[in-house]
Amino acid sequence: MQPKPIKAAITAVGGYVPEDVLNNADLEKMVDTSNDWIVSRTGIHERRILKEEGIGTSFMALKAIDDLKQKVADWNPETIDLIIFATITPDMPLSATAAYVASQIGATQAFGYDLTAACSGFLYGLSTAAAFIGSGRYKKVLVIGADKMSSIVDYEDRTTCVLFGDGAGAVLMEASTNGYGWEDEILRMNGEQRMALTIKAGGSMQPITSEALKNKDNYLQQEGRTVYKMAVSGMCQVTLDILANNQLSSDDLAYVVPHQANLRIIEGLQDRLGVAEQKVLKNIQYYGNTTAATLPLVLNDYHHKFKAGDKIILTAFGGGFTWGAAYLTWAYST
Ligand code: UT7
């Protein structure tokens, strides 16, 4: 008999959001907006902000890992082989935040790197972890999705500042012992419209200069409508394709975990997939769009409901453009 292929499974989840809440009433005092506009157009009521000066995304990631550790019976950081840190807001452009996190948690035998794929970063990170584990090369991978969006948002720009929040999530991926785990994926990217969601300055094409600062090119800018349309069609297409490739109907799914950018995008996906509303998991109302952190934060908020064998779809869309969907069977019951 052929040996069964090794599958990678998520075996623990952790999350963290900062204590400080920025709600819609606060934003009404900062820019020309209203609670009604924000709620009706985005579904967001509040978001969390990391206010303390001098701390970056790693602070939240380490808190999320602290939370994850509580859920691992035999936590030993020296057994971690790889740390993938999905973020567009690393502590510094150099060095990798993954390396700092490894040292802080005592993962002395690990290597790792930061992964830049905006809102799809965590999904890409899971895919990489699943491939390394599936090949038999590594056994234990820590995948982190974390972003301090408040560090790149212009709080005078009403078109973006109402959307984003800060947060971090982390999962442990290991070789599955019960046959459940990573089943399939479709990942895509297309850079033709990279200027539709971008930070113009601070990279090699346009370093930060006083002119760039004057133009606010160091902040995130977005053509909301363009991104909206692509997000709905992109996530729907890959999700429908992955269902078809695996002979699944939407009724077979226990849960859909979508990127949390806009409640209307999530509802559009829900309608086009024909999935029952309660199966499509949401926490955007409390955290806004936390970029690479949305998927692990949803997993962290809902994993107590999951049962071993539950069929789950994760899907994301973000700057780049980058997007994709993954199908996994959840490996444990809490
Ligand atoms: O996570 C990465 C991927 N990102 C996304 O998926 C985000 C995708 N885009 C969106 O979610 C939506 O496009 C937004 C929420 C960003 C905007 O919603 P929209 O329904 O597409 O609005 P719009 O950009 O077409 O703007 C409509 C109007 C404009 O006014 P005019 O030109 O019609 O007079 C905007 O200036 O709403 C105005 N507006 C606002 N009004 C009050 C834009 N932002 C605000 C605001 N408060 N905060």
Residues whose N, C-alpha, C, O or C-beta is under 5 A from the ligand:
A	BS01	UT7	D32 T33 S34 W37 R41 T42 C119 R158 T159 V162 G224 R225 V227 Y228 A231 A261 N262 N289 F317 G318 G319
